[in-house]
Amino acid sequence: MRAFASTDVGKLREMNQDNYYISGNQDKFKLYIVADGMGGYKGGEVASAIAITSAKSYIENNFDKIEHDKINIQKLVKSAMEYANMIVYEKSKENEALTGMGTTLEICLVYNNRVYIGHVGDSRIYRIRKNFIRKITTDHSYVETLVKDGTITREEAVTHPKKNMLMKAIGCSSYVEPDIMVKGFEKEDILIMTSDGLTNMVTDEEIYNIVKENVTVATKKLVEKANEHGGYDNITVVIIYNN
């Protein structure tokens, strides 16, 4: 298994409020996390960093305390998301400058040919299998609810003025309900974790083509493509290749 990552401030922002974590060479499991922070001067940067550190430490401290079956690993990821939410929320209450800060949070825990996924916000996780790319996560955004309700089309959502409004984020309230799922992670599968700084600028088809062309340089190429298309936001991409 190989992992690649790139992050960039983009063309318009002064600060990169995205953060990511890539697993080291632990034998037991692999852990990958992406967070896209929001809120005030430095608030988003603080929120995304705290969320990643909190979730990572929670999983690492508790993995050996559970049975390593599907149900218990999913519970572990869910608890890690809830713990990260609590820590970010409490930190926002301690410092007036950080009031209202929050972050998206994507977790991929890879263990025994499965990926255990935790998701809050509008960052995304895709899986490429053979010649097909599939978005695994569902955006927790206002426009996504409009699309689901049939109020607007998927095409209209792309340019909707409120496309960045989140319905759910880490740290914005005392409790959050993350999406938790488990998927197969087979030989040659590729996982793509990304902040919306990429997906607002680059289509799914472009993502697929760039990754399939050369997975080892794809994170850099995707960041370049997002900046070519405007780079309106911070851009972060993590790719996990089950080679």
N, C-alpha and C positions, 0 to 999 in steps of 0.2 A: 504494500500500500504506500502510495506517495501523495504528498500534499503540497500545494502551492498557494501563495497568497500575495496580493498586492492591495495597497490602499493609497489614496491620493486625495488631496484637499479639493481638487476640481478647479474650475476656472473662475468661479465667482466668490467662493467663501474664503474668509480670512483664516479660519481655523478648521482642522479636521476633527470632527466630533465622533467619527466612527472608531471602533476598536475591534480587534479580533484576537483569537487565541488558537494556536495550532499545537496539537499534542506532541509530546516528545516520544521517546521510544519505549514507553511502558509496554510490558508484555500483555497485561490483562485486558486493557481496552484502549481505544483511541478517542480523543475528545477534541472537538472543533467548535468554536463559538464565534458568532458575529453579532455586534451591537451597533446600532445607529442612534446616537444620542441627540437630545433636543432640549432647548431651554436656556435662554439668557447667555450672558457672557460666561463662558467656561462651564455652564451648567450641563450641557449635553455631553461634553468631553468627560466630565466627572461622572455623570450617570452611566455612560457606557463602560467606562473603566471599572467602576464599582460593581456593576452587574456581572461583568465577565469574571472578575476576581472572586466574587461571592459564589456564583454558580459553580465555577471550577473547584473551589475549595470544598464546597458542600459535596460534590460528586466524589472527589478524591478521598475525602474523609469518611464517606459512608459506603463506598462501593463494596468493601470487604465485609460490611456488617449485614448485607442482605443476601438472600438467595438469588442466584444469577439466572432467573427465568424471565420470560417476557413481561409478566405482570409486575414483578418487583423492580425491574430496571426502568420500566415506564413510570412507576411511582417515584423512583429515585429522581428521574429527570424532572418530573412535575414538582417535586418538593424543592429541587434546586432552583427552579424558576420562581417558585413562591418565596423562597428564602432571599433570592436576589431582589425581588420586588420589595420585600420588607426592609432590606438594608438600604436600598436607594431611597425609599419613601422616608425612612427615619432620618437619613442624612439630609434630605431636602428640608426637613422640619428644624434641623439644628442650625442651619445657616441661611439667613434671609436672602443672600445673593443666589442661593440655589433653589429657592422656592419655585415649584412648578416644573422642575427638571424631570426628565424621563428618558426612556430609551426603548428601542426595539430589542428583542433578544432571540437569537436562533442558536439552538444547541443540536449538534449531531454527536451522539455517542455510538461508536462502532464496536460491536462485540459479536463474535461468532457468526459472521456473515449476515448480520442484521444491523440496521441503523435505527437508533432510538432518537426520535426528533421531538424537540420542544420549540414552540413558536408563539411569539407575541409581537404584534405590530405589522408593519408592511415591508420589512426585509423578507427575502424569499429564499426558499430551497428548491432547487431543481434536481432531477435525476435524468441522466442520459443513459439509456440502455439500448444497445445495438444502434439503430438509426432513428431513434425517437427521443425527443426531449419532453419531459413532463414536469409541470409545476406541482410540487407536492403540497406546498403550504397555500393557505387562503389568506389574502391580505385582510387585516383587521382595520379597514379604512371605511370612511363614509361613502366613498364612491362604489366600493365593493358591495355595500348594502343596497345602494341604488340599482346596481346591475342585477343583483339577486332578486330584487323586487320587480324588476322589469321596467323601472322608471327611466333608465338610460341604457344605451347599448354599450357593449364592451369597447367599441370604437370611440364613443362619446366620452367614456371614462378617461381615455388617454389625455384629453385636453380639458377636462373639467376643472373649474377654478378652485374647487375644494379637494382636489385629488390627494393633497398631503395631510388632510385631516384624519387623525387616527381615532378609532373607536376604543382601542385598547393599547396600553403601553405599560412597560415596567416602571414602577415608582410613582405613578400619578395618583394612586389611591392605595389604601391600606391592604387591599386584596386584589389579586388578578387571577383569572382563570385561563391558563395557557392551553393551547392545542397540543396534545400529546399523541404521537403515533409511532408505529414501528413498521419498517419496510425492509424487504430483502435487499441485500447489497452483494450482488453476484460478481464473479470474475468479469473484468472489463467494464463494470458499471462506473459511472462518474457522477459525483455529487457536486453541485455548485451552490454555494452559500453567498448571498449578495445583499448589500444595502440597496435602497431604491435609487441611489445616485447612478447606479448602472441601469436598472430596469426601466427608469423613466427616460433614458437616453438611447438605449440599445434594445432592439426587438429580440424576442425569443429565438427567432430564426437566425439572427446575426450571432447571438450567443452560441447557439448550437454549432454553426459553421466555424466560428473561431476556435471553439474548444476541440472540435473534431479534427481540425487542420493540424494542430500541434498542442497537445494538452500541457506540455512543459512550459510553454511561454504564453498560454492563454490568458492568465490573470493580467499580465502586463498589456497584452493586446486588447483585452476588454476595457481596461482603464483608458488606454489610448483612444479607443473607439468612442467611449462615453465623452471624453474631452473634445474629440473631433465634432461631436454632435451638439456641443454647447457646454458640457461640464458644469451644469447649474448647481450641483450638490457634491458633497464628499462621495467618493466611490471606493467601495471595498468589495473584494472578491476572494473567496477561499474555494479552492477546487481539491476534491479528494478523489483519487484515481485508484481503483481496486485492481491493480495490474497483476 
